[in-house]
Amino acid sequence: MQQHTLVTAQRLLNLYRQEHVIEGGWAAVNEVFLRESNDENVITALASLPTGAKLVKHIENLRSGKTPMDSIAVDLLPYGGLMFGHETETSLTPDEINQLQIALDNFETTPEGLSKINQLPFVKKFGHDWIDNIKPMLANNNELLTKWDLVSRTDRAYRAWDTAKQITSEPLTERSRAQIQADMLEFETYLPMFGEAGKELLTKLRTFMSII
């Protein structure tokens, strides 16, 4: 399967998973899905990727007109729809704000530090997308919002680290090379935060991507 096809498929899957943080939401990403999946090889590649089958079905629904351009079927929502399960939650109570203030004042940029934030009861209930769901509730508190952005960067850094370690610890495949290319900006942004170890890992990824 051609490298370009796999890269396109991976990028579409990334958009599908991150729609909730993209300006324009489904209306914006659905247009991209239709435009960039004209090549049926892209659909084939998507179907072979984790959770890609759901996106394939969603694209089919868009093509047929079954699903409007600004929407998606509930059963095809990414992450099982967890990020949509708390739409009525629009604010934190004063007590929750106080708890969060204390936790953020003591936050350490480690996996353990992330876990302490994530395990707060009012944070934990937001599931997989706790960072993106909590952030809008802090919009009127610049101090907490700044501290929350540090939590977000830390979480993304460790996700990038874990993904990069997994890729470089396994035999190189067309799929892994495509994933590196699709996520390279993320790797270049966050891996240097890990010092020399992160820079070495970034070099490995670039080497992997250049291997023919």
C-alpha positions in Angstrom: 0.0 0.0 0.0 1.4 3.4 -1.0 3.0 5.5 1.8 0.9 8.6 0.8 -2.3 6.6 1.2 -1.5 5.5 4.7 -0.4 9.0 5.7 -3.7 10.4 4.5 -5.7 7.7 6.3 -3.8 8.3 9.5 -4.4 12.0 9.3 -8.2 11.5 8.7 -8.3 9.2 11.7 -6.5 11.8 13.8 -9.1 14.4 12.8 -11.9 12.0 13.7 -10.5 11.5 17.2 -9.8 15.2 17.8 -12.9 16.7 16.2 -14.0 18.1 19.6 -11.0 20.5 19.8 -11.1 21.6 16.1 -12.8 24.9 15.2 -15.9 24.2 13.2 -16.4 20.8 14.7 -18.1 18.1 12.6 -19.0 20.5 9.8 -15.3 21.3 9.2 -13.9 17.8 9.5 -16.7 16.1 7.5 -15.8 18.3 4.6 -12.2 17.1 4.9 -13.3 13.4 5.2 -15.2 13.6 1.9 -12.5 15.6 0.0 -9.6 13.4 1.0 -11.2 10.0 1.0 -12.1 10.0 -2.7 -9.4 7.4 -3.4 -10.9 4.1 -2.3 -7.4 3.0 -1.3 -7.7 5.5 1.6 -10.9 3.8 2.7 -9.2 0.4 2.6 -6.3 1.8 4.6 -8.7 3.4 7.2 -10.5 0.1 7.6 -7.2 -1.6 8.7 -6.4 1.0 11.4 -7.7 0.8 15.0 -11.2 2.4 15.2 -10.9 3.1 11.5 -14.0 1.0 10.6 -16.2 3.5 12.4 -14.8 6.4 10.4 -15.3 4.4 7.2 -19.0 3.9 8.1 -19.3 7.6 8.9 -17.9 8.6 5.5 -20.3 6.2 3.8 -23.2 7.9 5.7 -21.9 11.3 4.6 -21.7 10.2 1.0 -25.2 8.8 0.9 -26.7 11.8 2.7 -27.9 9.7 5.6 -25.8 11.9 8.0 -25.9 15.7 7.6 -22.6 17.5 7.0 -22.6 19.0 10.5 -23.3 15.8 12.3 -22.4 12.2 13.1 -24.4 9.1 14.2 -24.3 8.6 17.9 -23.1 5.0 17.6 -20.1 6.2 15.5 -18.8 8.8 17.9 -15.1 8.4 18.7 -14.1 7.0 22.1 -17.6 5.6 22.5 -19.1 9.1 22.8 -17.5 9.6 26.2 -16.6 13.2 25.5 -20.3 13.9 24.8 -21.7 12.3 27.9 -21.5 15.4 30.1 -22.8 18.2 27.9 -24.9 19.5 30.8 -21.9 20.0 33.0 -21.0 23.6 32.4 -19.4 24.7 35.6 -17.5 23.6 38.8 -18.8 24.2 42.3 -16.9 26.6 44.5 -15.7 23.6 46.5 -14.5 21.8 43.3 -12.7 25.0 42.2 -11.0 25.1 45.6 -9.9 21.4 45.3 -8.6 22.0 41.8 -6.7 25.1 42.9 -4.9 23.1 45.6 -4.2 20.3 43.2 -2.8 22.6 40.6 -0.7 24.5 43.1 1.0 21.1 43.9 1.1 19.7 40.4 4.3 18.0 39.3 4.9 17.3 35.6 5.1 13.5 36.0 2.7 10.6 35.2 2.0 10.5 39.0 1.2 14.2 38.9 -1.2 13.7 36.1 -2.8 10.8 37.9 -3.4 12.9 41.0 -5.3 15.5 38.9 -7.2 12.9 36.9 -8.3 11.0 40.0 -10.1 14.0 41.5 -13.8 12.8 41.6 -15.2 15.8 39.6 -12.4 15.4 37.0 -12.5 11.6 36.8 -16.2 11.6 35.7 -15.3 13.2 32.4 -13.5 10.1 31.3 -11.0 10.0 28.4 -11.3 13.6 27.5 -11.1 15.1 31.0 -8.5 17.8 30.0 -10.6 19.2 27.1 -13.9 19.0 29.0 -12.6 20.8 32.1 -10.7 23.6 30.3 -13.9 25.6 29.2 -15.0 25.7 32.8 -11.8 27.7 33.7 -12.2 30.3 31.0 -13.0 33.1 33.5 -10.0 32.2 35.8 -6.8 33.1 34.0 -4.6 31.8 36.8 -6.2 28.3 36.8 -6.4 28.3 33.0 -2.7 28.9 32.8 -2.0 26.1 35.3 -4.4 23.8 33.4 -2.5 24.4 30.2 0.6 23.0 31.9 -1.4 19.9 32.7 -2.5 19.6 29.1 1.0 20.0 27.7 2.3 17.5 30.2 -0.4 14.9 29.2 0.3 15.4 25.5 4.1 15.1 26.1 3.7 11.7 27.8 1.3 10.5 25.2 3.8 11.5 22.5 6.6 9.8 24.4 4.6 6.5 24.8 3.6 6.5 21.2 7.2 7.1 20.0 8.6 4.5 22.3 6.1 1.9 21.0 6.8 2.7 17.4 10.6 2.5 17.8 10.5 -0.7 19.8 8.7 -2.6 17.1 9.7 -3.6 13.5 9.2 -0.8 11.1 6.1 -1.1 8.8 4.4 1.1 6.3 1.7 1.8 8.8 4.2 2.9 11.5 6.1 5.1 9.1 2.8 6.7 8.1 1.9 7.3 11.7 5.3 9.0 12.3 4.8 11.3 9.3 1.2 12.2 10.4 2.2 12.9 14.0 5.7 14.4 13.4 4.6 17.9 14.5 3.4 16.5 17.8 6.7 14.6 18.3 8.8 17.7 17.4 6.8 19.8 19.8 6.8 17.5 22.9 9.7 15.0 22.7 12.4 17.8 23.3 10.7 18.3 26.7 12.4 15.0 27.8 15.9 16.4 27.3 18.5 14.3 25.5 16.4 11.1 25.8 13.6 12.9 23.9 16.0 14.3 21.3 17.4 10.8 20.7 13.9 9.4 20.3 13.0 12.1 17.9 16.1 11.3 15.8 15.1 7.7 15.7 11.7 8.6 14.4 13.2 10.8 11.7 15.5 7.9 10.7 12.6 5.5 10.6 10.6 7.8 8.4 13.5 8.2 6.0 14.1 4.5 5.6 12.9 3.3 2.1 
